[in-house]
């Protein structure tokens, strides 16, 4: 009988290639928020999948990019780069038949890490002409000087089982790090903030996709109900009105959608209160960013 395997799998790629969607698909539950906007992921998040033969600790990372302008972006890059060490295999994720300068940038970082990697071609469900896929896979093989390439659709689940079989071969033999019941290393408090931010980005993606942050000020449980109070930070006074919306309707909508997701994730009734406050220049201030838990590389599991 084969021995149990356990190890770390980092998913890296440029922004908006589907890293969080792939993490959620492998884990089988939502552990990372997703939107259509690049750079939605700001933290390293571990998703945990345990089977009879292995435990995969999947490290979802912010998108790696070389055009770093703000302190927030630098911290996100640092969080993603730190995932390229202390893992057993890297999934280098690319988007369909696209190959951009940022992909080349990520490839160079992956190569320099010295860690085995698999090239994962995502979003194959969006490729209308499937005859374009084979020459693209050949191009990737030549560009990366690499033959471990697998096409998938994280959204549809296509070829995910085959990918997991390949990943498992890279994991070392060893006992599981987490219990079978764990699906993430992050706390409920962390996920509450992320779910609120997800609803903000989806609803306000055009107006201020990256100018908001969420801080949980109160997180308690009483009589089978969770009481959560959160502050939505914006950078300018004018943005506060945008988030609140006319007569508070938009903030109420965001709160309702976030609460519904929290109740599903936490399996509990949730009473959620939201406030919007201004903190000028938060995305440029490293101390403020760290106070908000942004750009961190560690677990906050409880």
C-alpha positions in Angstrom: 0.0 0.0 0.0 1.3 3.4 -0.9 2.3 5.7 2.0 0.3 8.9 2.7 1.6 12.0 1.1 1.4 15.6 2.3 2.8 18.8 0.9 2.5 22.4 -0.2 1.3 23.5 -3.6 1.7 27.1 -4.6 -0.5 28.5 -7.4 1.2 31.5 -9.1 0.6 33.6 -12.2 -0.1 37.1 -13.3 -3.2 38.8 -12.1 -6.6 37.5 -13.2 -5.7 34.1 -14.6 -8.0 32.2 -12.2 -5.7 31.3 -9.2 -8.4 31.7 -6.6 -11.0 29.8 -8.7 -8.5 26.9 -9.1 -7.8 26.9 -5.4 -11.6 26.7 -4.6 -12.1 24.0 -7.2 -9.3 21.8 -5.8 -10.4 22.3 -2.2 -14.0 21.7 -3.2 -15.3 24.7 -1.2 -14.9 28.5 -1.3 -11.8 29.5 0.6 -10.7 32.4 -1.6 -12.9 35.3 -2.9 -13.2 35.7 -6.7 -14.2 38.6 -9.0 -13.5 39.4 -12.6 -11.1 42.2 -11.5 -7.3 41.6 -11.5 -5.5 41.7 -8.1 -8.6 40.7 -6.1 -6.5 38.4 -4.0 -4.3 40.4 -1.5 -3.3 37.7 0.9 -1.7 34.3 0.8 -4.5 31.8 1.6 -4.1 28.1 2.2 -6.8 25.8 1.0 -6.6 22.3 2.4 -7.7 19.1 0.6 -7.4 15.8 2.4 -8.1 12.4 0.7 -7.4 8.9 1.7 -4.0 9.1 0.0 -2.8 12.7 0.5 -3.2 16.1 1.9 -2.6 19.0 -0.5 -2.1 22.4 1.1 -2.8 24.8 -1.7 -1.3 28.2 -1.4 -3.4 30.8 -3.3 -1.4 34.0 -4.0 -1.8 37.5 -5.2 -1.0 38.0 -8.9 2.7 38.6 -9.6 3.3 41.7 -11.6 6.4 43.8 -12.5 4.7 47.2 -12.7 4.6 48.0 -9.0 3.5 51.5 -8.2 1.9 51.5 -4.7 3.0 50.1 -1.3 -0.1 47.8 -1.4 1.2 46.3 -4.7 4.7 45.8 -3.3 3.3 43.9 -0.3 1.1 41.8 -2.6 4.1 41.0 -4.7 6.1 40.1 -1.6 3.4 37.8 -0.4 3.3 36.0 -3.8 7.1 35.8 -4.1 7.4 34.3 -0.6 5.2 31.4 -1.8 7.9 30.4 -4.2 9.9 28.9 -1.3 9.1 26.2 1.1 6.6 24.5 -1.2 6.9 21.1 -2.9 5.5 22.0 -6.3 4.4 25.2 -8.1 1.4 25.4 -10.4 2.3 28.2 -12.9 -1.1 29.3 -14.2 -1.6 30.9 -17.5 -4.8 32.2 -19.2 -6.0 30.1 -22.2 -4.0 30.8 -25.4 -2.7 34.2 -24.1 0.9 34.8 -23.4 1.9 38.3 -22.1 5.0 40.0 -20.8 3.8 39.5 -17.3 3.6 35.7 -17.9 7.3 35.8 -19.0 8.0 37.7 -15.8 6.3 35.1 -13.6 8.0 32.3 -15.6 11.5 33.8 -14.8 10.6 33.9 -11.1 9.3 30.3 -11.1 12.4 29.0 -12.9 14.7 30.9 -10.5 13.0 29.3 -7.5 14.5 25.9 -8.3 11.2 24.2 -7.3 9.5 21.7 -9.7 6.6 23.2 -11.5 3.6 22.3 -13.7 2.3 24.7 -16.3 -1.5 24.8 -16.0 -3.4 26.3 -18.9 -6.7 27.6 -17.5 -9.9 28.8 -19.0 -9.9 26.2 -21.8 -13.7 26.4 -21.7 -13.4 29.9 -23.2 -11.3 28.8 -26.2 -13.9 28.6 -29.0 -11.5 27.1 -31.6 -9.9 24.1 -29.8 -7.5 23.7 -32.7 -5.7 26.7 -31.3 -4.8 24.9 -28.1 -2.3 22.3 -29.4 0.0 24.8 -31.1 -0.2 27.0 -27.9 0.8 24.1 -25.7 3.7 23.5 -28.0 4.7 27.1 -27.8 4.5 27.0 -24.0 6.7 23.9 -23.9 9.3 25.6 -26.1 9.1 28.9 -24.2 9.4 27.4 -20.8 11.7 24.5 -21.9 9.2 22.4 -20.0 7.0 19.4 -20.8 4.8 19.1 -17.7 1.8 21.0 -19.1 -1.9 20.3 -18.5 -4.9 22.3 -19.8 -7.9 22.7 -17.4 -11.0 24.7 -16.8 -11.1 25.7 -13.1 -14.6 27.1 -13.6 -16.0 24.0 -15.2 -13.8 21.5 -13.4 -12.4 20.0 -16.6 -9.2 18.0 -16.1 -8.9 18.9 -12.4 -8.8 15.2 -11.3 -5.9 14.6 -13.8 -4.1 17.7 -12.4 -4.5 16.4 -8.8 -3.1 13.0 -9.7 -0.1 14.8 -11.2 0.3 17.1 -8.2 0.3 14.2 -5.8 3.4 12.7 -7.4 5.4 15.7 -6.2 4.2 15.5 -2.6 6.6 13.9 -0.1 5.6 11.0 2.1 4.4 12.2 5.5 1.7 12.7 8.0 -1.1 15.3 7.4 -0.4 18.8 8.8 -4.1 19.6 9.4 -7.0 17.5 10.6 -9.5 16.2 8.0 -12.1 18.8 9.0 -9.9 21.7 8.0 -10.3 23.4 4.6 -8.3 26.5 5.2 -5.7 28.0 7.5 -7.5 31.3 7.8 -10.0 32.2 10.6 -13.7 33.0 10.2 -12.8 36.6 11.1 -10.5 36.8 8.0 -13.1 35.2 5.8 -15.8 37.6 7.0 -13.7 40.6 5.9 -12.9 39.0 2.6 -16.5 38.2 1.8 -17.4 41.9 2.4 -14.6 43.0 0.1 -15.7 40.6 -2.6 -19.2 42.1 -2.6 -17.7 45.6 -2.7 -15.5 44.8 -5.7 -18.2 43.0 -7.6 -20.7 45.9 -7.0 -18.3 48.8 -7.3 -15.7 47.4 -9.7 -15.9 50.4 -12.1 -15.9 53.2 -9.5 -13.3 52.1 -6.9 -12.1 48.5 -7.2 -8.9 48.9 -5.3 -9.5 51.9 -3.0 -11.4 49.9 -0.3 -10.3 47.8 2.6 -12.3 46.0 5.2 -11.4 45.7 8.9 -13.4 43.5 11.4 -13.9 45.5 14.6 -16.3 43.1 16.4 -16.5 39.3 16.0 -18.4 37.5 18.7 -20.9 34.6 19.2 -24.0 34.8 21.4 -26.9 32.4 21.7 -26.1 30.6 18.4 -25.8 33.8 16.4 -22.6 35.5 15.2 -22.3 39.3 15.7 -20.0 40.9 13.2 -19.1 44.6 12.9 -16.9 45.8 10.1 -15.5 49.1 8.9 -15.1 49.7 5.2 -12.1 52.0 4.7 -11.9 54.3 1.7 -9.2 56.8 0.7 -11.3 59.9 0.0 -14.4 61.5 1.4 -16.1 61.4 -2.0 -15.7 57.6 -2.1 -17.7 57.2 1.1 -20.9 58.4 -0.5 -20.3 56.0 -3.4 -20.1 53.0 -1.1 -23.1 54.0 1.0 -25.2 54.8 -2.1 -28.5 56.7 -2.3 -30.3 56.6 1.1 -27.9 53.8 2.1 -29.3 51.3 -0.4 -26.0 50.2 -1.8 -24.3 49.5 1.5 -27.4 47.6 2.6 -27.2 45.4 -0.6 -23.5 44.7 0.0 -24.2 43.8 3.6 -27.1 41.5 2.7 -25.1 39.6 0.1 -22.1 39.3 2.4 -24.3 38.1 5.3 -25.9 35.4 3.2 -22.4 34.0 2.2 -21.2 34.2 5.8 -24.2 32.2 7.0 -23.5 29.5 4.4 -19.7 29.4 5.2 -20.0 29.6 9.0 -23.2 27.5 9.2 -24.7 30.0 11.6 -27.0 32.9 11.8 -25.1 36.2 11.3 -26.0 39.7 12.4 -23.8 42.1 10.4 -23.2 45.8 10.8 -21.2 47.9 8.4 -19.7 51.4 8.7 -17.8 53.4 6.1 -14.9 55.5 7.2 -12.2 57.6 5.4 -8.5 56.7 5.9 -6.5 58.9 3.5 -3.6 57.2 1.7 -4.1 53.8 3.3 -2.8 52.0 0.2 0.5 53.8 0.4 1.1 53.5 4.1 2.8 50.2 5.1 2.0 50.5 8.8 -1.7 51.1 8.0 -1.7 48.2 5.5 -0.2 45.8 8.1 -2.8 47.0 10.7 -5.4 46.0 8.2 -3.7 42.6 7.7 -2.7 43.3 4.1 0.3 41.9 2.5 0.9 39.3 5.3 2.3 35.9 4.6 1.2 34.0 7.6 -1.8 32.1 8.9 -4.3 33.5 11.3 -6.0 30.2 12.1 -7.5 29.7 15.5 
